[in-house]
């Protein structure tokens, strides 16, 4: 067993932005940059993809960070936002969003 934790690590938005900028400004692969800054290549790849979506260059139907946050807020609401109180399907959607982010 290695000494890496199975827990997800949270990074500040500023760190994510800087990491994405480094990928975009260098001639290095996502995997190379990820290794240099100590994050998983998959995580960094997700940050780059989300940044692409946020810039309006994603595929149709992909949610921006703002839209994801709004959906999380609505799903977590007590029904006051749009009259929707959640439920099993809402919890499934919320879990999918949190693991994709």
DSSP file (Angstrom, degrees, kcal/mol; ACC not computed):
  #  RESIDUE AA STRUCTURE BP1 BP2  ACC     N-H-->O    O-->H-N    N-H-->O    O-->H-N    TCO  KAPPA ALPHA  PHI   PSI    X-CA   Y-CA   Z-CA
    1    1 A X              0   0    0      0, 0.0     2,-0.1     0, 0.0     0, 0.0   0.000 360.0 360.0 360.0 140.5    0.0    0.0    0.0
    2    2 A X        -     0   0    0      2,-0.1     0, 0.0     1,-0.1     0, 0.0  -0.250 360.0-110.5 -85.6-179.2    1.2    3.5   -0.8
    3    3 A X  S    S+     0   0    0     -2,-0.1     2,-0.3     2,-0.1    -1,-0.1   0.271  78.4 116.0 -98.2  12.6    0.9    6.5    1.5
    4    4 A X        -     0   0    0      1,-0.1     2,-0.2     2,-0.0    -2,-0.1  -0.596  64.5-124.6 -81.5 142.5   -1.7    8.2   -0.6
    5    5 A X        -     0   0    0     -2,-0.3     4,-0.1     2,-0.1    -1,-0.1  -0.534   2.9-139.1 -83.0 150.3   -5.1    8.8    1.0
    6    6 A X  S    S+     0   0    0     -2,-0.2     2,-0.2     2,-0.1    -1,-0.1   0.515  74.2 105.1 -84.2  -6.0   -8.3    7.5   -0.7
    7    7 A X  S    S-     0   0    0      1,-0.1     2,-0.2     0, 0.0    -2,-0.1  -0.482  79.5-111.5 -75.8 144.2  -10.0   10.8    0.3
    8    8 A X        -     0   0    0     -2,-0.2     2,-0.4     1,-0.0    -1,-0.1  -0.506  30.2-136.6 -70.5 142.6  -10.7   13.4   -2.3
    9    9 A X        -     0   0    0     -2,-0.2     2,-0.4    -4,-0.1    -1,-0.0  -0.849   9.1-140.7-102.7 138.8   -8.6   16.5   -1.9
   10   10 A X        -     0   0    0     -2,-0.4     2,-0.4     0, 0.0     0, 0.0  -0.823  16.1-163.4 -99.3 136.6  -10.2   19.9   -2.3
   11   11 A X        -     0   0    0     -2,-0.4     2,-0.0     2,-0.0     5,-0.0  -0.908  26.1-104.4-118.9 147.5   -8.2   22.7   -4.0
   12   12 A X     >  -     0   0    0     -2,-0.4     4,-2.1     1,-0.1     3,-0.2  -0.341  29.9-119.2 -64.9 149.3   -8.8   26.4   -3.9
   13   13 A X  H  > S+     0   0    0      1,-0.2     4,-2.8     2,-0.2     5,-0.2   0.866 114.6  57.1 -58.7 -37.2  -10.3   27.9   -7.1
   14   14 A X  H  > S+     0   0    0      1,-0.2     4,-2.5     2,-0.2    -1,-0.2   0.909 106.0  49.6 -61.5 -42.0   -7.2   30.1   -7.5
   15   15 A X  H  > S+     0   0    0     -3,-0.2     4,-2.4     2,-0.2    -1,-0.2   0.920 111.3  49.2 -62.6 -43.8   -4.9   27.0   -7.5
   16   16 A X  H  X S+     0   0    0     -4,-2.1     4,-2.6     2,-0.2    -2,-0.2   0.925 111.0  49.5 -61.9 -45.4   -7.2   25.3  -10.1
   17   17 A X  H  X S+     0   0    0     -4,-2.8     4,-2.5     1,-0.2    -1,-0.2   0.918 112.1  48.3 -60.2 -43.7   -7.1   28.4  -12.3
   18   18 A X  H  X S+     0   0    0     -4,-2.5     4,-2.1     2,-0.2    -1,-0.2   0.894 111.2  50.4 -64.2 -39.5   -3.4   28.6  -12.1
   19   19 A X  H  X S+     0   0    0     -4,-2.4     4,-2.0     2,-0.2    -2,-0.2   0.918 111.5  47.5 -65.0 -43.6   -3.0   25.0  -12.9
   20   20 A X  H  X S+     0   0    0     -4,-2.6     4,-2.5     1,-0.2    -2,-0.2   0.914 111.0  51.8 -63.3 -42.8   -5.3   25.3  -16.0
   21   21 A X  H  X S+     0   0    0     -4,-2.5     4,-2.1     1,-0.2    -1,-0.2   0.875 107.6  53.0 -61.7 -37.3   -3.3   28.4  -17.1
   22   22 A X  H  X S+     0   0    0     -4,-2.1     4,-1.3     2,-0.2     6,-0.3   0.908 109.6  48.0 -65.2 -41.9   -0.1   26.4  -16.8
   23   23 A X  H  < S+     0   0    0     -4,-2.0     3,-0.3     1,-0.2    -2,-0.2   0.937 114.9  45.9 -61.4 -46.4   -1.5   23.6  -19.0
   24   24 A X  H  < S+     0   0    0     -4,-2.5    -2,-0.2     1,-0.2    -1,-0.2   0.811 116.4  44.0 -69.5 -30.2   -2.7   26.1  -21.6
   25   25 A X  H  < S+     0   0    0     -4,-2.1    -1,-0.2    -5,-0.2     2,-0.2   0.611 106.3  67.7 -93.6 -11.5    0.5   28.2  -21.7
   26   26 A X  S  < S-     0   0    0     -4,-1.3     7,-0.0    -3,-0.3     0, 0.0  -0.584  76.8-129.6-104.4 168.8    3.0   25.3  -21.7
   27   27 A X  S    S+     0   0    0     -2,-0.2     2,-0.2     2,-0.0    -4,-0.1   0.161  76.4 110.8 -96.9  16.5    3.9   22.8  -24.3
   28   28 A X  S    S-     0   0    0     -6,-0.3    -2,-0.1    -5,-0.1     2,-0.1  -0.547  71.7-110.3 -92.2 156.7    3.6   20.1  -21.7
   29   29 A X     >  -     0   0    0     -2,-0.2     4,-2.4     1,-0.1     5,-0.2  -0.363  29.7-109.5 -77.2 163.5    0.9   17.4  -21.4
   30   30 A X  H  > S+     0   0    0      1,-0.2     4,-2.9     2,-0.2     5,-0.2   0.905 121.4  54.0 -57.7 -41.8   -1.8   17.5  -18.7
   31   31 A X  H  > S+     0   0    0      2,-0.2     4,-2.1     1,-0.2    -1,-0.2   0.898 108.2  48.4 -61.7 -42.1    0.0   14.4  -17.2
   32   32 A X  H  > S+     0   0    0      2,-0.2     4,-1.9     1,-0.2    -1,-0.2   0.933 114.2  45.1 -64.6 -46.3    3.3   16.2  -17.1
   33   33 A X  H  X S+     0   0    0     -4,-2.4     4,-2.1     1,-0.2     5,-0.2   0.921 111.1  54.1 -64.4 -42.9    1.9   19.3  -15.5
   34   34 A X  H  X>S+     0   0    0     -4,-2.9     5,-2.1     1,-0.2     4,-1.2   0.913 108.9  48.8 -57.8 -43.8   -0.1   17.3  -13.0
   35   35 A X  H  <5S+     0   0    0     -4,-2.1    -1,-0.2     1,-0.2    -2,-0.2   0.874 110.4  51.5 -63.7 -37.5    3.0   15.4  -11.9
   36   36 A X  H  <5S+     0   0    0     -4,-1.9    -1,-0.2     1,-0.2    -2,-0.2   0.846 117.4  36.8 -69.2 -34.5    4.9   18.7  -11.5
   37   37 A X  H  <5S-     0   0    0     -4,-2.1    -1,-0.2    -5,-0.1    -2,-0.2   0.478 112.3-113.7-101.6  -1.8    2.3   20.3   -9.3
   38   38 A X  T  <5S+     0   0    0     -4,-1.2     2,-0.3     1,-0.3    -3,-0.2   0.831  72.4 118.4  80.1  33.4    1.3   17.2   -7.4
   39   39 A X  S   <S-     0   0    0     -5,-2.1    -1,-0.3    -6,-0.2     2,-0.2  -0.825  70.4 -89.4-121.9 166.8   -2.3   16.6   -8.5
   40   40 A X     >  -     0   0    0     -2,-0.3     4,-2.3     1,-0.1     5,-0.2  -0.485  27.3-131.7 -74.0 146.0   -3.9   13.7  -10.3
   41   41 A X  H  > S+     0   0    0      1,-0.2     4,-2.6     2,-0.2     5,-0.2   0.882 108.8  54.2 -63.1 -37.6   -3.8   13.9  -14.1
   42   42 A X  H  > S+     0   0    0      2,-0.2     4,-2.1     1,-0.2    -1,-0.2   0.922 108.8  47.9 -63.4 -43.8   -7.5   13.0  -14.1
   43   43 A X  H  > S+     0   0    0      2,-0.2     4,-2.0     1,-0.2    -2,-0.2   0.935 113.5  46.4 -62.0 -46.9   -8.4   15.9  -11.8
   44   44 A X  H  X S+     0   0    0     -4,-2.3     4,-2.4     1,-0.2    -2,-0.2   0.897 110.0  54.1 -63.6 -40.1   -6.4   18.4  -13.8
   45   45 A X  H  X S+     0   0    0     -4,-2.6     4,-2.4     1,-0.2    -1,-0.2   0.897 108.1  50.6 -59.8 -40.5   -7.9   17.1  -17.0
   46   46 A X  H  X S+     0   0    0     -4,-2.1     4,-2.7     2,-0.2    -1,-0.2   0.896 108.9  51.2 -64.5 -40.0  -11.4   17.7  -15.4
   47   47 A X  H  X S+     0   0    0     -4,-2.0     4,-2.2     2,-0.2    -2,-0.2   0.909 111.0  48.2 -63.3 -41.8  -10.4   21.3  -14.5
   48   48 A X  H  X S+     0   0    0     -4,-2.4     4,-2.1     2,-0.2    -2,-0.2   0.917 112.5  48.9 -64.6 -43.2   -9.2   22.0  -18.0
   49   49 A X  H  X S+     0   0    0     -4,-2.4     4,-2.2     1,-0.2    -2,-0.2   0.930 111.6  48.6 -62.8 -44.9  -12.4   20.5  -19.5
   50   50 A X  H  X S+     0   0    0     -4,-2.7     4,-2.8     1,-0.2    15,-0.2   0.883 109.7  52.8 -64.2 -36.8  -14.6   22.6  -17.1
   51   51 A X  H  X S+     0   0    0     -4,-2.2     4,-1.5     2,-0.2    -1,-0.2   0.895 107.5  51.8 -63.3 -39.6  -12.6   25.7  -18.0
   52   52 A X  H  <>S+     0   0    0     -4,-2.1     5,-2.3     2,-0.2     6,-0.3   0.916 111.6  46.7 -61.8 -43.8  -13.3   25.0  -21.6
   53   53 A X  H ><5S+     0   0    0     -4,-2.2     3,-2.0     4,-0.2     5,-0.5   0.924 109.7  53.6 -63.1 -45.2  -17.0   24.7  -20.9
   54   54 A X  H 3<5S+     0   0    0     -4,-2.8    -1,-0.2     1,-0.3    -2,-0.2   0.778 103.6  57.3 -62.8 -26.6  -16.9   27.9  -18.8
   55   55 A X  T 3<5S-     0   0    0     -4,-1.5    -1,-0.3    -5,-0.2    -2,-0.2   0.440 122.4-107.5 -82.4   0.1  -15.4   29.8  -21.7
   56   56 A X  T < 5S+     0   0    0     -3,-2.0    -3,-0.2    -4,-0.1    -2,-0.1   0.663  94.4 108.5  84.4  16.5  -18.3   28.8  -23.9
   57   57 A X      < +     0   0    0     -5,-2.3    -4,-0.2    -6,-0.2    -3,-0.1   0.210  49.0 109.1-111.1  14.1  -16.4   26.2  -25.9
   58   58 A X  S    S-     0   0    0     -5,-0.5     3,-0.1    -6,-0.3     2,-0.1  -0.266  78.6 -82.8 -83.4 173.9  -17.9   23.0  -24.5
   59   59 A X    >   -     0   0    0      1,-0.1     3,-2.0    -2,-0.1    -1,-0.2  -0.386  61.5 -81.2 -71.1 153.4  -20.3   20.6  -26.2
   60   60 A X  T 3  S+     0   0    0      1,-0.2    -1,-0.1    -2,-0.1     3,-0.1  -0.302 117.6  24.1 -56.0 136.7  -24.0   21.5  -26.3
   61   61 A X  T 3  S+     0   0    0      1,-0.3     2,-0.3    -3,-0.1    -1,-0.2   0.261  85.7 130.0  92.3 -12.6  -25.7   20.6  -23.0
   62   62 A X    <   -     0   0    0     -3,-2.0    -1,-0.3     1,-0.1     2,-0.3  -0.596  58.0-123.6 -77.1 136.9  -22.5   20.7  -20.8
   63   63 A X        -     0   0    0     -2,-0.3    -9,-0.1    -3,-0.1   -10,-0.1  -0.603  14.2-133.1 -86.7 136.4  -23.1   22.8  -17.7
   64   64 A X     >  -     0   0    0     -2,-0.3     4,-2.5   -11,-0.1     5,-0.2  -0.300  33.8-102.1 -72.3 168.4  -20.9   25.8  -16.8
   65   65 A X  H  > S+     0   0    0    -15,-0.2     4,-2.3     1,-0.2     5,-0.2   0.891 125.1  52.0 -59.4 -39.7  -19.6   26.1  -13.2
   66   66 A X  H  > S+     0   0    0      2,-0.2     4,-2.2     1,-0.2    -1,-0.2   0.919 110.4  47.3 -63.8 -44.2  -22.3   28.7  -12.6
   67   67 A X  H  > S+     0   0    0      2,-0.2     4,-2.4     1,-0.2    -2,-0.2   0.888 110.9  52.0 -65.8 -38.7  -25.0   26.4  -13.9
   68   68 A X  H  X S+     0   0    0     -4,-2.5     4,-2.6     2,-0.2    -2,-0.2   0.924 110.4  48.4 -61.7 -44.6  -23.7   23.5  -11.8
   69   69 A X  H  X S+     0   0    0     -4,-2.3     4,-2.4     1,-0.2    -2,-0.2   0.905 111.1  50.0 -64.3 -41.3  -23.7   25.6   -8.7
   70   70 A X  H  X S+     0   0    0     -4,-2.2     4,-2.4     2,-0.2    -1,-0.2   0.913 110.6  49.8 -63.5 -42.3  -27.3   26.8   -9.4
   71   71 A X  H  X S+     0   0    0     -4,-2.4     4,-2.7     2,-0.2     5,-0.2   0.911 110.0  51.1 -62.8 -42.4  -28.4   23.2   -9.9
   72   72 A X  H  X S+     0   0    0     -4,-2.6     4,-2.3     1,-0.2    -2,-0.2   0.921 110.0  50.4 -58.5 -43.8  -26.8   22.1   -6.6
   73   73 A X  H  X S+     0   0    0     -4,-2.4     4,-0.8     1,-0.2    -2,-0.2   0.921 112.5  45.8 -61.9 -44.8  -28.6   24.9   -4.9
   74   74 A X  H >< S+     0   0    0     -4,-2.4     3,-0.5     1,-0.2     5,-0.3   0.915 113.0  49.4 -66.1 -43.6  -31.9   24.0   -6.3
   75   75 A X  H 3< S+     0   0    0     -4,-2.7    -1,-0.2     1,-0.2    -2,-0.2   0.876 114.5  45.3 -64.5 -37.3  -31.5   20.3   -5.6
   76   76 A X  H 3< S+     0   0    0     -4,-2.3    -1,-0.2    -5,-0.2    -2,-0.2   0.607  93.1 109.9 -80.3 -11.8  -30.4   21.0   -2.0
   77   77 A X  S << S-     0   0    0     -4,-0.8    -3,-0.1    -3,-0.5    -4,-0.0  -0.079  76.0-124.5 -65.9 165.2  -33.2   23.5   -1.4
   78   78 A X        -     0   0    0      8,-0.0     7,-0.2     1,-0.0    -1,-0.1   0.183  68.1 -80.0 -92.8  16.7  -36.2   22.8    0.8
   79   79 A X  S  > S+     0   0    0      5,-0.7     4,-0.9    -5,-0.3     6,-0.2   0.263 108.3 108.1 105.3 -10.8  -38.6   23.5   -2.0
   80   80 A X  T  4  +     0   0    0      3,-0.2     2,-1.0     1,-0.2     5,-0.1   0.763  67.2  70.2 -72.7 -22.9  -38.5   27.2   -1.9
   81   81 A X  T >4 S-     0   0    0      3,-0.3     3,-0.9     1,-0.2    -1,-0.2  -0.810 131.4 -25.5 -97.7 101.4  -36.5   27.5   -5.1
   82   82 A X  T 34 S-     0   0    0     -2,-1.0    -1,-0.2     1,-0.2    -2,-0.2   0.570 103.6 -83.5  76.6   8.2  -38.8   26.5   -7.9
   83   83 A X  T 3< S+     0   0    0     -4,-0.9     2,-0.6     1,-0.2    -1,-0.2   0.711  92.4 132.0  71.1  19.3  -41.0   24.3   -5.7
   84   84 A X    <   -     0   0    0     -3,-0.9    -5,-0.7     1,-0.1    -3,-0.3  -0.921  33.6-177.9-112.1 119.8  -38.7   21.3   -6.0
   85   85 A X        -     0   0    0     -2,-0.6     2,-0.3     1,-0.3    -1,-0.1   0.337  37.0-127.0-100.8   7.6  -37.8   19.6   -2.7
   86   86 A X        +     0   0    0     -7,-0.1    -1,-0.3     4,-0.0     2,-0.3  -0.636  32.4 178.5  88.9-143.3  -35.4   17.0   -4.1
   87   87 A X     >  -     0   0    0     -2,-0.3     4,-2.5   -12,-0.2     5,-0.2  -0.789  56.5 -40.7 126.9-172.6  -35.8   13.3   -3.4
   88   88 A X  H  > S+     0   0    0     -2,-0.3     4,-1.9     1,-0.2    -1,-0.2   0.893 136.5  47.8 -57.9 -43.1  -33.9   10.1   -4.5
   89   89 A X  H  > S+     0   0    0      1,-0.2     4,-2.3     2,-0.2    -1,-0.2   0.907 111.5  51.2 -65.1 -40.0  -33.5   11.3   -8.1
   90   90 A X  H  > S+     0   0    0      1,-0.2     4,-2.7     2,-0.2    -2,-0.2   0.901 108.4  51.3 -63.6 -41.1  -32.3   14.7   -6.9
   91   91 A X  H  X S+     0   0    0     -4,-2.5     4,-2.3     1,-0.2    -1,-0.2   0.876 109.2  51.3 -64.0 -36.3  -29.7   13.1   -4.6
   92   92 A X  H  X S+     0   0    0     -4,-1.9     4,-2.3    -5,-0.2    -2,-0.2   0.916 111.1  47.5 -65.4 -43.6  -28.4   11.0   -7.5
   93   93 A X  H  X S+     0   0    0     -4,-2.3     4,-2.3     2,-0.2    -2,-0.2   0.925 112.1  49.9 -62.6 -45.0  -28.0   14.1   -9.7
   94   94 A X  H  X S+     0   0    0     -4,-2.7     4,-2.4     1,-0.2    -2,-0.2   0.910 110.4  49.7 -62.0 -43.6  -26.3   15.9   -6.9
   95   95 A X  H  X S+     0   0    0     -4,-2.3     4,-2.0     1,-0.2    -1,-0.2   0.914 110.4  50.7 -61.4 -43.4  -23.9   13.0   -6.3
   96   96 A X  H  X S+     0   0    0     -4,-2.3     4,-1.4     1,-0.2    -2,-0.2   0.903 111.5  48.2 -62.1 -41.3  -23.1   12.8  -10.0
   97   97 A X  H  X S+     0   0    0     -4,-2.3     4,-1.6     1,-0.2    -2,-0.2   0.905 110.8  50.3 -65.5 -41.5  -22.4   16.5  -10.1
   98   98 A X  H  < S+     0   0    0     -4,-2.4    -1,-0.2     1,-0.2    -2,-0.2   0.849 112.6  45.8 -68.9 -33.1  -20.1   16.5   -7.1
   99   99 A X  H  < S+     0   0    0     -4,-2.0    -1,-0.2     1,-0.2    -2,-0.2   0.760 112.6  51.6 -80.1 -23.5  -18.0   13.6   -8.4
  100  100 A X  H  <        0   0    0     -4,-1.4    -2,-0.2     1,-0.2    -1,-0.2   0.758 360.0 360.0 -81.8 -25.3  -17.7   15.2  -11.8
  101  101 A X     <        0   0    0     -4,-1.6    -1,-0.2    -5,-0.1    -2,-0.1   0.472 360.0 360.0 -75.3 360.0  -16.5   18.5  -10.5
